[in-house]
Amino acid sequence: MNFMKKLLVIAVLFLGLITVAEAQRGSGERPSKTENGQRPQRMNPEERIANQTNRLKEQLSLSDEQTAKVKALLTENMEKQQAEFEKRREEMQKAREEGQQMDREKMRAEMQARMDKQDKQIEALLTPEQKTKYQEVIKERNERMKERRQGPPPGEEEKTNE
């Protein structure tokens, strides 16, 4: 009987330990990850533009003319963004080789400035009613971005799970 009590205590302790370990790990999955913990496949630039254009057309009830102008604007901005991204990638590689880090706040501020400029360009194409709806879309997007920033830094959770 004494053996059974010890076995029961060990089993309870083991279950408690597992529960605590799982609670520590939590559901800290980043929003950008799928259920199996892997990052989803990235869309190519054309797919992203088409996706964003269709979403805005649906959310704002854009006319065909507005949709074409928004798509052209997004395409132009995507091309500029890709050129800047390649330049930034080279700068980051050089900084890593020199043992330095890039200023993430500066990069985030630059990205925000690009988004703000694009938002203003899109707003210029909209009717007053659509502008009101677009402001709501921007507000929701900013909330989602804020939630993402509050998660663990990229690569952090992979290191803690090992």
N, C-alpha and C positions, 0 to 999 in steps of 0.2 A: 504494500500500500504506500509506503514511504517513497518507493521508486516512482509510482504513478503521480504522486504530488510533485516530485522533482520534475518529471517529464511535463506535467501540466504548467508548472511555473516557467520552465524553459520555453515551452511553446508560446505562452502569453508574452514573455519578454521578447521573443523573436518577432511575433506579430507587432508588438509595440514598436520595436526598432524599425521594422519595415514601414510602418505607418509614419513614423517621424521622418524617416529618410525620404519618403514620397512627399510629405508635406514640405520639407525643405526644398525639394526640387520643384514642387508646385507645378502649376500649369503655365510656367514661364515661357511658353512657346511664343515666339515673336509673331505678330500678325502676318508677316510676310512668309511664313512657313506653312506647309500643308500638314495634314493630320499625321503623316508618317515622319514628320520632322525635317523633310527635305524642302529646299526652296523650289517654288514652282518654276517651270520653264519661262524664261523671259520672252516677251513678245519682241519681234523685230520692230524697227521704227515705223514701218508702213502699217503694221497691225496696230501699234499703239495710237497712231494718228487716226486710223479708221475707227478704232474703239472709242477714242475720246470724242471724235466728231459725231459719231452715232449717239453717244451718251448725251452730248450737249443738244443735239437735234431733238432728242426725245424729251429731255428735261426742260428745254426752253421753247419748244415748238418752233424751231427755226424754219424759215422758208428755204426753198431750194437754193435761191441766190445767197442767202446768209450762210447756209451750210457749205456752199462752195468757197465762199470767202473765208470762213472759219478754217476749213481744211487747208486752204492755201497758206493762211497765217500760221497754222500749226506746223505745216511742212517746212516753211521757211525757218521758223524758230527751232525746229528739231535739227535742221541742218547746222545752224549756228551752235546749238547746244552740243552736238556731236563733235564739232571742231574744238570747242572749248574743253570738252571732256577728254579728248585725246591729248590736248596740251596739258591739262591738269594731271593726267595719268603719267606723262613724262616727268612733270615736276615732282610728283609723289615718288616715282621710282628714283629720281636723283636724290631727293631728300632722304629716302630710306638708305641708299648707298652711303650717304654722308652721316648716317645715324641721327637724322633729325626727323621731326614730325611736322606735318602740315597743320595749319591753323584751321581746325574744323569749324569754329564759329565764323571765321571769315568766309569759308566755303559755303556754309549754310546761309549767311547773309547775302552772298552773291547769288545763290540759287533763288532765294526769296525775292531779290530785286528783279531777276529775270521773270519769275512767275508774276510779280506785280505788274511789270511792263506788259506781259502777255495778256493779263486780265484786263488792263486798260484798253489794249488793242481790240480785244473781243467785245468789250462793253461798247466801243465806238460803233460796232456793227448792229447793236441791239436796239429794240424799241424800249420805251420806259418800263413797260410791264416785264419784258424779258430781263432788263437790267436788275429789277427787284429780285426775280427768281435766281439770276446769276449770282447775286450777292449772297443768297442762301447757300448756293452750291459752293461758293468760295469759303463760306463760314464752316460748312460741314467738312470740306477738304482740310482746312486748317486744324480743325479738331482732331481729325484722323492723324494728321502729321504730328500733332502735339502728343497724342497717345503713343505713337511709335517712338518718339524721342525719349519718352519716359521709360521705355523698356531697357533691357541690358544692352550694352554696346555690342556691335557685331563681333562674333567670334567668342564672346565672353561665356555664353552658356555652353558652348561646345567644350571649353576648357574645364568648366566646373563639373561636367558630367563624367569626365574621365576618371 
